[in-house]
Each structure stands twice: as structure tokens, then as C-alpha cells.
Amino acid sequence: MSPPHHRDSSPDLDNAHDGSGDDEIQHKSLAGPSQSKIECLRLWTEAVNCIPLPEKAITLQMKCERNYKRRRDDIKKKNHIIKQRLEKAMSDQLRKMGNKDYEKACRYSSDQQTKVTPKG
């Protein structure tokens, strides 16, 4: 049984001797398309944009979008929590620093601290 040949194959075009006979055709297509081919391809590529995607591809795309939205929402929530914790820590730190100004050691007793009200 002979190997299956390409429809356009002929023995004189089979440079690689692989039986397909399309070596010369591939070489011509790699050399560069003509102007008429480019115009034809432009029309074809515009039409390709209108071809609907298969359902499997659509569901996969929707799944990826949902996962992206979930990750984005999780990141936003984590950022919000981090900001809240940081603000709380900063306010606690400022409160401690503010209290240190008003708490002064008593002259007579170093163990006791008395609060002095702010002037103003």
C-alpha cells in the first residue's frame, strides 16, 4: 500500500521526499503573499471576528472572568482589612504618644504617676 498523498501532490514538487508533495507550495507561501492575497485575507480576517465561539470556549472564558473577579474582590477585602488594622495601630500609637505627654512622674514618689490635664 502506498503512503497517502496530498491532493495537490505531484512527484516533481516533493523536495523532502516525504510523500506529501507540498514542499514547493510551502516555499512559495513563505516567500510572501501577493497583494491580491493580502486583500483577500483582510476580508477573511474581518469575517473571522464574527464567527461565534463554541460553547465550551465561552464557558471557559466566563469561568476565568469569575475567578478573576473573585481574586480581585479578595484582594480588595484584604487591602481594606490591612488598612483598617494599620489605621487602628496608628491611632493606638498616637494615643500612647499623646498620653505620655500628660503622664508625668511625681517628684516625691517615682512609683506613682499622676495625670496632668493639658493646658488650654
VMD Tcl script that builds the backbone (N, CA, C; Angstrom):
set m [mol new atoms 360]
animate dup $m
set s [atomselect $m all]
$s set {name element resname resid chain x y z} {
  {N N MET 1 A 0.845 -1.165 0.000}
  {CA C MET 1 A 0.000 0.000 0.000}
  {C C MET 1 A 0.895 1.235 0.000}
  {N N SER 2 A 0.594 2.186 -0.823}
  {CA C SER 2 A 1.412 3.395 -0.924}
  {C C SER 2 A 0.977 4.394 0.141}
  {N N PRO 3 A 1.900 5.280 0.555}
  {CA C PRO 3 A 1.531 6.280 1.569}
  {C C PRO 3 A 0.501 7.250 1.001}
  {N N PRO 4 A -0.369 7.775 1.830}
  {CA C PRO 4 A -1.394 8.701 1.336}
  {C C PRO 4 A -0.739 9.982 0.841}
  {N N HIS 5 A -1.206 10.439 -0.322}
  {CA C HIS 5 A -0.651 11.648 -0.923}
  {C C HIS 5 A -1.596 12.811 -0.728}
  {N N HIS 6 A -1.024 13.996 -0.673}
  {CA C HIS 6 A -1.804 15.226 -0.614}
  {C C HIS 6 A -2.537 15.374 -1.927}
  {N N ARG 7 A -3.643 16.066 -1.919}
  {CA C ARG 7 A -4.446 16.200 -3.124}
  {C C ARG 7 A -3.679 16.876 -4.249}
  {N N ASP 8 A -2.876 17.898 -3.902}
  {CA C ASP 8 A -2.148 18.646 -4.914}
  {C C ASP 8 A -0.757 18.086 -5.154}
  {N N SER 9 A -0.463 16.941 -4.605}
  {CA C SER 9 A 0.910 16.442 -4.682}
  {C C SER 9 A 1.228 15.918 -6.076}
  {N N SER 10 A 2.446 16.149 -6.442}
  {CA C SER 10 A 2.976 15.573 -7.668}
  {C C SER 10 A 4.425 15.221 -7.380}
  {N N PRO 11 A 4.988 14.235 -8.062}
  {CA C PRO 11 A 6.341 13.778 -7.743}
  {C C PRO 11 A 7.398 14.865 -7.915}
  {N N ASP 12 A 7.212 15.827 -8.839}
  {CA C ASP 12 A 8.244 16.836 -9.061}
  {C C ASP 12 A 8.235 17.929 -7.988}
  {N N LEU 13 A 7.183 18.039 -7.163}
  {CA C LEU 13 A 7.132 19.041 -6.101}
  {C C LEU 13 A 7.610 18.492 -4.757}
  {N N ASP 14 A 7.873 17.208 -4.668}
  {CA C ASP 14 A 8.246 16.569 -3.411}
  {C C ASP 14 A 9.748 16.679 -3.200}
  {N N ASN 15 A 10.202 17.829 -2.659}
  {CA C ASN 15 A 11.630 18.045 -2.446}
  {C C ASN 15 A 12.157 17.269 -1.253}
  {N N ALA 16 A 11.386 17.136 -0.187}
  {CA C ALA 16 A 11.846 16.464 1.026}
  {C C ALA 16 A 11.612 14.966 0.971}
  {N N HIS 17 A 11.002 14.489 -0.067}
  {CA C HIS 17 A 10.697 13.068 -0.274}
  {C C HIS 17 A 9.901 12.496 0.895}
  {N N ASP 18 A 8.964 13.293 1.384}
  {CA C ASP 18 A 8.126 12.801 2.474}
  {C C ASP 18 A 6.774 12.309 1.976}
  {N N GLY 19 A 6.566 12.400 0.695}
  {CA C GLY 19 A 5.349 11.860 0.117}
  {C C GLY 19 A 4.214 12.854 0.044}
  {N N SER 20 A 4.355 14.014 0.659}
  {CA C SER 20 A 3.233 14.950 0.652}
  {C C SER 20 A 3.216 15.798 -0.607}
  {N N GLY 21 A 4.387 16.135 -1.141}
  {CA C GLY 21 A 4.440 16.897 -2.373}
  {C C GLY 21 A 4.094 18.359 -2.206}
  {N N ASP 22 A 4.045 18.851 -0.990}
  {CA C ASP 22 A 3.670 20.250 -0.793}
  {C C ASP 22 A 4.859 21.119 -0.404}
  {N N ASP 23 A 6.076 20.621 -0.560}
  {CA C ASP 23 A 7.262 21.383 -0.175}
  {C C ASP 23 A 7.393 22.655 -1.000}
  {N N GLU 24 A 7.181 22.550 -2.283}
  {CA C GLU 24 A 7.297 23.711 -3.166}
  {C C GLU 24 A 6.187 24.718 -2.858}
  {N N ILE 25 A 5.010 24.205 -2.545}
  {CA C ILE 25 A 3.884 25.084 -2.227}
  {C C ILE 25 A 4.173 25.842 -0.935}
  {N N GLN 26 A 4.719 25.149 0.071}
  {CA C GLN 26 A 5.065 25.814 1.325}
  {C C GLN 26 A 6.132 26.870 1.094}
  {N N HIS 27 A 7.100 26.564 0.246}
  {CA C HIS 27 A 8.170 27.518 -0.032}
  {C C HIS 27 A 7.593 28.782 -0.672}
  {N N LYS 28 A 6.658 28.610 -1.589}
  {CA C LYS 28 A 6.044 29.767 -2.238}
  {C C LYS 28 A 5.236 30.590 -1.236}
  {N N SER 29 A 4.542 29.923 -0.314}
  {CA C SER 29 A 3.726 30.670 0.646}
  {C C SER 29 A 4.600 31.398 1.656}
  {N N LEU 30 A 5.790 30.889 1.949}
  {CA C LEU 30 A 6.691 31.561 2.871}
  {C C LEU 30 A 7.406 32.729 2.212}
  {N N ALA 31 A 7.462 32.736 0.891}
  {CA C ALA 31 A 8.173 33.796 0.185}
  {C C ALA 31 A 7.466 35.140 0.363}
  {N N GLY 32 A 6.185 35.159 0.592}
  {CA C GLY 32 A 5.454 36.413 0.798}
  {C C GLY 32 A 4.185 36.417 -0.018}
  {N N PRO 33 A 3.090 36.848 0.569}
  {CA C PRO 33 A 1.820 36.860 -0.149}
  {C C PRO 33 A 1.761 38.013 -1.148}
  {N N SER 34 A 1.027 37.783 -2.192}
  {CA C SER 34 A 0.852 38.834 -3.191}
  {C C SER 34 A -0.192 39.825 -2.686}
  {N N GLN 35 A -0.334 40.933 -3.403}
  {CA C GLN 35 A -1.283 41.974 -2.981}
  {C C GLN 35 A -2.716 41.455 -3.003}
  {N N SER 36 A -3.062 40.655 -3.989}
  {CA C SER 36 A -4.426 40.128 -4.062}
  {C C SER 36 A -4.703 39.181 -2.899}
  {N N LYS 37 A -3.690 38.407 -2.499}
  {CA C LYS 37 A -3.883 37.510 -1.360}
  {C C LYS 37 A -4.078 38.309 -0.076}
  {N N ILE 38 A -3.338 39.408 0.072}
  {CA C ILE 38 A -3.464 40.232 1.273}
  {C C ILE 38 A -4.867 40.821 1.352}
  {N N GLU 39 A -5.384 41.326 0.237}
  {CA C GLU 39 A -6.734 41.882 0.234}
  {C C GLU 39 A -7.755 40.813 0.583}
  {N N CYS 40 A -7.559 39.634 0.031}
  {CA C CYS 40 A -8.471 38.534 0.304}
  {C C CYS 40 A -8.405 38.166 1.786}
  {N N LEU 41 A -7.205 38.135 2.344}
  {CA C LEU 41 A -7.054 37.783 3.751}
  {C C LEU 41 A -7.662 38.842 4.660}
  {N N ARG 42 A -7.558 40.102 4.267}
  {CA C ARG 42 A -8.153 41.155 5.090}
  {C C ARG 42 A -9.661 40.940 5.222}
  {N N LEU 43 A -10.314 40.625 4.112}
  {CA C LEU 43 A -11.750 40.379 4.157}
  {C C LEU 43 A -12.046 39.148 5.001}
  {N N TRP 44 A -11.195 38.131 4.869}
  {CA C TRP 44 A -11.424 36.896 5.602}
  {C C TRP 44 A -11.252 37.115 7.103}
  {N N THR 45 A -10.228 37.882 7.482}
  {CA C THR 45 A -10.000 38.101 8.912}
  {C C THR 45 A -11.132 38.913 9.525}
  {N N GLU 46 A -11.721 39.835 8.788}
  {CA C GLU 46 A -12.870 40.569 9.303}
  {C C GLU 46 A -14.037 39.615 9.529}
  {N N ALA 47 A -14.215 38.671 8.625}
  {CA C ALA 47 A -15.313 37.722 8.759}
  {C C ALA 47 A -15.070 36.775 9.928}
  {N N VAL 48 A -13.809 36.476 10.207}
  {CA C VAL 48 A -13.493 35.557 11.296}
  {C C VAL 48 A -13.934 36.144 12.630}
  {N N ASN 49 A -13.865 37.461 12.764}
  {CA C ASN 49 A -14.270 38.094 14.015}
  {C C ASN 49 A -15.744 37.867 14.319}
  {N N CYS 50 A -16.536 37.601 13.312}
  {CA C CYS 50 A -17.973 37.408 13.501}
  {C C CYS 50 A -18.334 35.964 13.820}
  {N N ILE 51 A -17.384 35.050 13.700}
  {CA C ILE 51 A -17.673 33.641 13.960}
  {C C ILE 51 A -17.876 33.465 15.463}
  {N N PRO 52 A -19.004 32.894 15.879}
  {CA C PRO 52 A -19.235 32.714 17.316}
  {C C PRO 52 A -18.309 31.645 17.895}
  {N N LEU 53 A -17.935 31.838 19.148}
  {CA C LEU 53 A -17.089 30.864 19.824}
  {C C LEU 53 A -17.910 29.645 20.209}
  {N N PRO 54 A -17.286 28.497 20.278}
  {CA C PRO 54 A -18.015 27.317 20.750}
  {C C PRO 54 A -18.415 27.492 22.218}
  {N N GLU 55 A -19.449 26.770 22.624}
  {CA C GLU 55 A -19.963 26.914 23.989}
  {C C GLU 55 A -18.908 26.597 25.030}
  {N N LYS 56 A -18.070 25.618 24.742}
  {CA C LYS 56 A -17.028 25.228 25.692}
  {C C LYS 56 A -16.066 26.392 25.930}
  {N N ALA 57 A -15.703 27.085 24.862}
  {CA C ALA 57 A -14.798 28.228 24.991}
  {C C ALA 57 A -15.471 29.367 25.745}
  {N N ILE 58 A -16.752 29.566 25.500}
  {CA C ILE 58 A -17.487 30.629 26.187}
  {C C ILE 58 A -17.570 30.338 27.681}
  {N N THR 59 A -17.892 29.091 28.040}
  {CA C THR 59 A -17.977 28.749 29.465}
  {C C THR 59 A -16.615 28.870 30.137}
  {N N LEU 60 A -15.558 28.493 29.439}
  {CA C LEU 60 A -14.212 28.626 29.996}
  {C C LEU 60 A -13.858 30.096 30.206}
  {N N GLN 61 A -14.221 30.932 29.237}
  {CA C GLN 61 A -13.957 32.363 29.352}
  {C C GLN 61 A -14.736 32.961 30.529}
  {N N MET 62 A -15.997 32.569 30.684}
  {CA C MET 62 A -16.807 33.068 31.796}
  {C C MET 62 A -16.232 32.614 33.137}
  {N N LYS 63 A -15.761 31.362 33.180}
  {CA C LYS 63 A -15.170 30.837 34.409}
  {C C LYS 63 A -13.914 31.621 34.776}
  {N N CYS 64 A -13.087 31.921 33.792}
  {CA C CYS 64 A -11.874 32.700 34.033}
  {C C CYS 64 A -12.220 34.100 34.526}
  {N N GLU 65 A -13.246 34.716 33.933}
  {CA C GLU 65 A -13.667 36.050 34.359}
  {C C GLU 65 A -14.183 36.027 35.796}
  {N N ARG 66 A -14.962 34.991 36.142}
  {CA C ARG 66 A -15.465 34.878 37.515}
  {C C ARG 66 A -14.313 34.711 38.499}
  {N N ASN 67 A -13.359 33.839 38.142}
  {CA C ASN 67 A -12.206 33.633 39.023}
  {C C ASN 67 A -11.418 34.924 39.186}
  {N N TYR 68 A -11.261 35.672 38.101}
  {CA C TYR 68 A -10.541 36.946 38.160}
  {C C TYR 68 A -11.272 37.920 39.084}
  {N N LYS 69 A -12.601 37.994 38.934}
  {CA C LYS 69 A -13.388 38.907 39.768}
  {C C LYS 69 A -13.310 38.502 41.236}
  {N N ARG 70 A -13.359 37.189 41.507}
  {CA C ARG 70 A -13.248 36.724 42.893}
  {C C ARG 70 A -11.899 37.098 43.486}
  {N N ARG 71 A -10.833 36.850 42.720}
  {CA C ARG 71 A -9.494 37.186 43.210}
  {C C ARG 71 A -9.371 38.686 43.447}
  {N N ARG 72 A -9.909 39.476 42.520}
  {CA C ARG 72 A -9.854 40.929 42.660}
  {C C ARG 72 A -10.621 41.379 43.904}
  {N N ASP 73 A -11.811 40.790 44.127}
  {CA C ASP 73 A -12.596 41.131 45.315}
  {C C ASP 73 A -11.873 40.710 46.592}
  {N N ASP 74 A -11.252 39.524 46.577}
  {CA C ASP 74 A -10.491 39.072 47.744}
  {C C ASP 74 A -9.343 40.020 48.045}
  {N N ILE 75 A -8.659 40.458 47.010}
  {CA C ILE 75 A -7.541 41.390 47.196}
  {C C ILE 75 A -8.048 42.710 47.772}
  {N N LYS 76 A -9.196 43.197 47.261}
  {CA C LYS 76 A -9.764 44.443 47.787}
  {C C LYS 76 A -10.127 44.297 49.262}
  {N N LYS 77 A -10.748 43.153 49.623}
  {CA C LYS 77 A -11.123 42.925 51.016}
  {C C LYS 77 A -9.886 42.877 51.908}
  {N N LYS 78 A -8.856 42.166 51.454}
  {CA C LYS 78 A -7.626 42.071 52.248}
  {C C LYS 78 A -6.968 43.438 52.398}
  {N N ASN 79 A -6.952 44.212 51.327}
  {CA C ASN 79 A -6.389 45.565 51.410}
  {C C ASN 79 A -7.173 46.417 52.402}
  {N N HIS 80 A -8.501 46.287 52.373}
  {CA C HIS 80 A -9.350 47.052 53.286}
  {C C HIS 80 A -9.059 46.657 54.734}
  {N N ILE 81 A -8.940 45.357 54.989}
  {CA C ILE 81 A -8.646 44.870 56.342}
  {C C ILE 81 A -7.278 45.365 56.801}
  {N N ILE 82 A -6.297 45.306 55.913}
  {CA C ILE 82 A -4.951 45.771 56.257}
  {C C ILE 82 A -4.970 47.259 56.578}
  {N N LYS 83 A -5.693 48.042 55.775}
  {CA C LYS 83 A -5.785 49.484 56.036}
  {C C LYS 83 A -6.447 49.759 57.379}
  {N N GLN 84 A -7.521 49.011 57.686}
  {CA C GLN 84 A -8.195 49.198 58.970}
  {C C GLN 84 A -7.249 48.892 60.128}
  {N N ARG 85 A -6.524 47.779 60.027}
  {CA C ARG 85 A -5.587 47.411 61.091}
  {C C ARG 85 A -4.484 48.450 61.234}
  {N N LEU 86 A -3.993 48.932 60.108}
  {CA C LEU 86 A -2.939 49.939 60.144}
  {C C LEU 86 A -3.442 51.234 60.783}
  {N N GLU 87 A -4.642 51.664 60.397}
  {CA C GLU 87 A -5.213 52.877 60.987}
  {C C GLU 87 A -5.425 52.712 62.488}
  {N N LYS 88 A -5.902 51.536 62.894}
  {CA C LYS 88 A -6.112 51.283 64.324}
  {C C LYS 88 A -4.779 51.303 65.060}
  {N N ALA 89 A -3.767 50.654 64.502}
  {CA C ALA 89 A -2.453 50.637 65.139}
  {C C ALA 89 A -1.874 52.046 65.227}
  {N N MET 90 A -2.048 52.823 64.164}
  {CA C MET 90 A -1.532 54.196 64.170}
  {C C MET 90 A -2.266 55.045 65.210}
  {N N SER 91 A -3.582 54.896 65.294}
  {CA C SER 91 A -4.332 55.680 66.280}
  {C C SER 91 A -3.952 55.255 67.697}
  {N N ASP 92 A -3.756 53.945 67.918}
  {CA C ASP 92 A -3.307 53.477 69.232}
  {C C ASP 92 A -1.937 54.048 69.572}
  {N N GLN 93 A -1.053 54.047 68.595}
  {CA C GLN 93 A 0.296 54.577 68.806}
  {C C GLN 93 A 0.245 56.074 69.115}
  {N N LEU 94 A -0.566 56.812 68.367}
  {CA C LEU 94 A -0.702 58.249 68.624}
  {C C LEU 94 A -1.311 58.508 69.999}
  {N N ARG 95 A -2.273 57.670 70.379}
  {CA C ARG 95 A -2.897 57.814 71.688}
  {C C ARG 95 A -1.861 57.581 72.792}
  {N N LYS 96 A -1.015 56.551 72.614}
  {CA C LYS 96 A 0.030 56.278 73.600}
  {C C LYS 96 A 1.016 57.435 73.673}
  {N N MET 97 A 1.396 57.949 72.517}
  {CA C MET 97 A 2.332 59.074 72.497}
  {C C MET 97 A 1.699 60.299 73.144}
  {N N GLY 98 A 0.427 60.510 72.903}
  {CA C GLY 98 A -0.282 61.634 73.500}
  {C C GLY 98 A -0.409 61.489 74.997}
  {N N ASN 99 A -0.647 60.276 75.468}
  {CA C ASN 99 A -0.772 60.043 76.903}
  {C C ASN 99 A 0.555 60.246 77.615}
  {N N LYS 100 A 1.654 59.960 76.965}
  {CA C LYS 100 A 2.960 60.120 77.597}
  {C C LYS 100 A 3.232 61.584 77.906}
  {N N ASP 101 A 2.710 62.470 77.088}
  {CA C ASP 101 A 2.914 63.892 77.343}
  {C C ASP 101 A 2.207 64.328 78.621}
  {N N TYR 102 A 1.052 63.736 78.899}
  {CA C TYR 102 A 0.255 64.158 80.038}
  {C C TYR 102 A 0.602 63.393 81.309}
  {N N GLU 103 A 1.249 62.253 81.173}
  {CA C GLU 103 A 1.618 61.472 82.349}
  {C C GLU 103 A 3.035 61.853 82.749}
  {N N LYS 104 A 3.171 62.425 83.911}
  {CA C LYS 104 A 4.498 62.826 84.365}
  {C C LYS 104 A 4.749 62.211 85.730}
  {N N ALA 105 A 5.957 61.841 85.966}
  {CA C ALA 105 A 6.298 61.225 87.253}
  {C C ALA 105 A 6.225 62.259 88.370}
  {N N CYS 106 A 5.747 61.819 89.480}
  {CA C CYS 106 A 5.645 62.695 90.647}
  {C C CYS 106 A 7.045 62.916 91.231}
  {N N ARG 107 A 7.294 64.087 91.748}
  {CA C ARG 107 A 8.612 64.400 92.287}
  {C C ARG 107 A 8.967 63.551 93.497}
  {N N TYR 108 A 7.978 63.305 94.300}
  {CA C TYR 108 A 8.261 62.666 95.573}
  {C C TYR 108 A 8.175 61.154 95.488}
  {N N SER 109 A 7.406 60.657 94.584}
  {CA C SER 109 A 7.248 59.209 94.501}
  {C C SER 109 A 7.432 58.791 93.052}
  {N N SER 110 A 8.448 58.029 92.787}
  {CA C SER 110 A 8.718 57.608 91.409}
  {C C SER 110 A 7.797 56.480 90.972}
  {N N ASP 111 A 7.182 55.784 91.914}
  {CA C ASP 111 A 6.297 54.677 91.555}
  {C C ASP 111 A 4.943 55.171 91.060}
  {N N GLN 112 A 4.510 56.279 91.559}
  {CA C GLN 112 A 3.199 56.792 91.173}
  {C C GLN 112 A 3.321 57.724 89.979}
  {N N GLN 113 A 2.305 57.681 89.154}
  {CA C GLN 113 A 2.223 58.632 88.040}
  {C C GLN 113 A 0.902 59.363 88.166}
  {N N THR 114 A 0.976 60.650 88.087}
  {CA C THR 114 A -0.256 61.434 88.154}
  {C C THR 114 A -0.497 62.072 86.803}
  {N N LYS 115 A -1.731 62.144 86.456}
  {CA C LYS 115 A -2.066 62.745 85.169}
  {C C LYS 115 A -2.217 64.239 85.346}
  {N N VAL 116 A -1.588 64.969 84.471}
  {CA C VAL 116 A -1.690 66.415 84.474}
  {C C VAL 116 A -2.572 66.793 83.304}
  {N N THR 117 A -3.590 67.545 83.559}
  {CA C THR 117 A -4.500 67.928 82.479}
  {C C THR 117 A -3.798 68.894 81.536}
  {N N PRO 118 A -4.108 68.818 80.280}
  {CA C PRO 118 A -3.460 69.713 79.325}
  {C C PRO 118 A -3.898 71.152 79.549}
  {N N LYS 119 A -2.984 72.065 79.325}
  {CA C LYS 119 A -3.290 73.489 79.488}
  {C C LYS 119 A -3.939 73.990 78.206}
  {N N GLY 120 A -4.950 74.759 78.370}
  {CA C GLY 120 A -5.522 75.309 77.179}
  {C C GLY 120 A -6.952 75.482 77.192}
}
mol reanalyze $m
mol bondsrecalc $m
mol representation Tube
mol addrep $m
